[in-house]
Amino acid sequence: MPIIQFKDQNIHCDKQQILLDKLLAAGCSIPFSCRAGLCHSCLMYATAGAPPKAAQQGLNQEQLQNNGFLACQCHPEADLVVRLPCRHQDAMPAIITSVTALNQVVKQVKISPSKLIDYRPGQLIKLSHQGHERTYTLVSHPEQDQELLIHVQRIAGGNVSQWLCESAVAGDTVTLSDLQGDCYYQQTNPHTPLVFIAAEVGLGAMLGIVSDALWHQHRGPILLIHHVPNTADLFLQDTLRELCRQHHQLSYQTIVGSWTADTLNQLTNLQRSHFFFAGATPRIIEYWSTLQQLSIPLAQCSVISFDLEEVSNQAVDILGLSF
């Protein structure tokens, strides 16, 4: 039975078991979300031994060269020494400069960090306040915005989101840390058709990456789809329509109610497109199922997936959870 070494622990894991499950059961703090190999939250690296090829599907060339793999897809075939990705941002204080309502449940929060942060729109950063923490997607653009911008959806029982949406005001302080994530615009082929699918509050993440693609003068067609349960859940419609008027390669549409594959079936250049998803995990799996039916490979997808849960630092330490 293969032995997996993580930090100071040796964990036995046979081929029928999933490494992520074994690590969590052993009390290891491993980020995870979709468990389907889509969101890459559980990305790890093997510093000794070779991870199975099936656990490397959808990773980029740099991740493959460094023996990256997805723990939720890993059935170890031999002994491994594994580690988590290095985080690229030390904890720093920051000040909230404004909180603005976008609809009934989503707020736009502007944050002024105590020093410059080198990031790309679509990356994630951890926000902490009074012993609670939550990871949010950066919607702002480092070359265009002086402050950081995040979109926050109020979640029942969520300590951070409820504070940000109901109580936080300009001048309140937070702590930022752990910049991470590889779902952002890659300057590989400026003519590749790009399709962005945002579920509810995920629109902010997708808009950030779209803006980055436009800033880098992406020439291929860009489609941004906002999927919401009800019309009242839509936001930033005027902003997006104006952006479309300014950039002929950009188009924007909304889907209200149930998700349907018809929207994607009607697209030209479907097999050449790169797809970006952002939203809660059940929605992400729904979108990915549609692409599977259309024979789109995972390598053509980039995902930001988030769970509608929040936990305290104490719970993270006790349960080995990470979000």
Buried (B, 14 or more C-beta within 10 A) or exposed (E): EBBBBBEEEEBEBEEEBBBBBBBBEBEBBBBBBBBBBBBBBBBBBBEEBEBBEEBBEBBBEEBEEEBBBBBBBBBBBEBBBBEBBEEBBEEEEBBBBBBEEBBEBBBBBBBEBEEEBEBBBBBBBBBBBEEBBBBBBBBBBBEEBEBBBBBBBBBEEBBBBBBBBEEBEEEBEBBBBBBBBBBBBBEEEEEBBBBBBBBBBBBBBBBBBBBBBBBEEBEBBBBBBBBBEEEEBBBBEEEBEEBBEEBEBBEBEBBEEEBEBEBBEEBEEBEEBBBBBBBBBEBBBBBBEBBEEEEBEBEBBBBBBBBBEBBBEEEBEEEBBBB
